[in-house]
Amino acid sequence: MRVWLIGAYGIVSTTAMVGAKALEKNLIDKTGLVSELPCFSKLSEYVPLKFEFGGHDIRPLPTAYDAALEHWEMNRHFDRPILDAVADDLKRIKACKGTALNCGEGIKELGKLETLEDEGLTLKEIVERIEKDMKSFADDETVVINVASTEPLPNYNEEYHGSLEGFETMIDEDKKEYASASMLYAYAALKLGLPYANFTPSPGSSIPALKELAEKKGVPHTGNDGKTGETLVKTTLAPMFAYRNLKILGWMSYNILGDFDGKVLSHRENKESKVISKDRVLEKMLGYSPYSITEIEYFPSLVDNKTAFDFIHFEGFLGTRMKFYFIWDGIDAIVAAPLILDIARFLLFAKKKGISGVVKEMGFFFKSPMETNIVNTHQQFEILKKWFAELAEG
Ligand SMILES: NC(=O)c1ccc[n+]([C@@H]2O[C@H](COP(=O)([O-])OP(=O)(O)OC[C@H]3O[C@@H](n4cnc5c(N)ncnc54)[C@H](O)[C@@H]3O)[C@@H](O)[C@H]2O)c1
């Protein structure tokens, strides 16, 4: 299958590419891939574990290899011989110039940027360029995944975002202040009939106009914001308190990370959507809102080694108060990259099974799953398994 990555030169994207190519060469095992669990064994009949990559980025690097090397030199997040063994494959992957419309101040931290809007293009011309790039790569087995830097909250406008007609009017009238890069990528993908997944908290295909487009075109899409680390633990652990009828009084989550993602998120407007995405899970899971602190702070020397401190204050029998603490010390790209491959495979499977619109059964992979309030990891996993088994049987 083919995967078009928005943010192709990021650490999550390049780690997914390295992993996919290393798997193809039998250099690594399948640890970390959900889609390779025995309960999904039939998936390989529909979507083999073999990937070609393309994508958009706004950093003018020559190839995905140069990006992967840059990330590797900062993080050394896997053994160097693996990178060397896939170097030629990554040197063949060159990202097309993307748009960074309304992506906020944070992206200036990424260094030298080149964007389509620098060329003075209108919204219509930007969309045409994105479509042309995707079309030149895509076949019937291609999906698009947004793994670009997190955008600020959108300037939501019912007139332009509430319906497909309004969205297309926004493009025709060149109302740039209401568009964001992730919406334009999602629009182009869905218009071309390409399934789309949003690994970020950016709006992407989640505005009503683009949900309408996906239905109209009969295309599956899913998101938002990959659930990979602290939120994965939180949504796996919190149900325990609920099952035992223990009352959570307060939950503090304090995340520190470095790297490009950390730099971009150190800007308040870029961070806002991520904090909301992380923060809402407790209320959705418990049915009440305990006192909650969710912080994300930039900590340069950690690079991609995200560390999260969680403190939970809870009440048990006889009103007695107790505390629980955990520390998550994960390598962000290593927990995220296999999910990119999993999401791509399940989404193509959905397309092959004729599914269109939001695939809420893929909520297992996301912090803010679209069109469902089920964020309990255990429930989400059962839903994914059942959905897959029923479709695979059919
Ligand atoms: N565990 C995880 O790593 C994890 C979990 C959930 C979500 N995410 C999200 O995934 C995204 C990628 O994370 P990362 O660590 O790879 O970040 P990164 O900074 O390494 O990579 C982002 C890439 O996107 C590019 N980019 C930025 N804006 C763009 C645009 N408008 N169009 C095209 N390219 C653009 C950048 O140049 C960069 O190469 C972030 O939004 C992050 O919040 C990551």
The ligand as a Gaussian input file, in Angstrom:
#p B3LYP/6-31G(d) Opt

LIG

0 1
 N        3.887000      10.123000      20.371000
 C        3.925000      11.077000      19.462000
 O        4.978000      11.365000      18.956000
 C        2.659000      11.776000      19.056000
 C        1.441000      11.391000      19.614000
 C        0.280000      12.039000      19.203000
 C        0.357000      13.065000      18.272000
 N        1.553000      13.439000      17.775000
 C        1.574000      14.568000      16.829000
 O        2.175000      14.155000      15.621000
 C        2.730000      15.318000      14.991000
 C        4.154000      15.008000      14.545000
 O        4.977000      14.806000      15.666000
 P        6.555000      14.740000      15.466000
 O        7.144000      14.458000      16.800000
 O        6.894000      13.904000      14.297000
 O        6.868000      16.264000      15.114000
 P        8.050000      16.846000      14.232000
 O        8.156000      18.284000      14.611000
 O        9.266000      16.002000      14.302000
 O        7.489000      16.711000      12.747000
 C        6.524000      17.526000      12.201000
 C        6.852000      17.698000      10.728000
 O        5.748000      18.366000      10.121000
 C        6.262000      19.381000       9.272000
 N        5.198000      20.378000       9.142000
 C        4.781000      21.284000      10.060000
 N        3.719000      21.962000       9.585000
 C        3.463000      21.458000       8.346000
 C        2.488000      21.728000       7.376000
 N        1.560000      22.664000       7.574000
 N        2.506000      21.021000       6.225000
 C        3.436000      20.038000       6.014000
 N        4.389000      19.740000       6.910000
 C        4.397000      20.440000       8.069000
 C        7.521000      19.868000       9.952000
 O        8.385000      20.519000       9.048000
 C        8.101000      18.565000      10.492000
 O        8.955000      17.953000       9.545000
 C        2.626000      16.461000      16.003000
 O        1.487000      17.244000      15.714000
 C        2.437000      15.722000      17.307000
 O        1.796000      16.507000      18.267000
 C        2.709000      12.813000      18.118000

